[in-house]
Amino acid sequence: MLISLPKSVYTTESINRAAYNAAQLGTVRILDSLSTWDVELLPSSPEESQSFLKEFQTNLSDECLREAIRSRTENLRSLILAHAYSNTRIANEDAPA
């Protein structure tokens, strides 16, 4: 089963993550084309073909949403981490406790 995904919408990272999460149902091959990722779904058995496709598509949607959230919240996460580390007192090994 072959699916063409536009490169303008999907990253290889999201496709790889979706493939990993659906790995129990089969194998995914990602082929690089000019403007698309041609994704070949190879189910473990013919009976699992439709469930594999559905699982992969669901995982792909999840990963795309995670990427969008990650990029939109990156600055806030960095600010929170910077604030947390700025309030952390690092003990000096030579100083008495």
Secondary structure, 3 states (H helix, E strand, C coil): CEEEEECCCCCHHHHHHHHHHCHHHEEEEEEECCCEEEEEEEECCHHHHHHHHHHHHHHHHHHHHHHHHHHHHHHHHHHHHHHHHHCCCCCCCCCCC
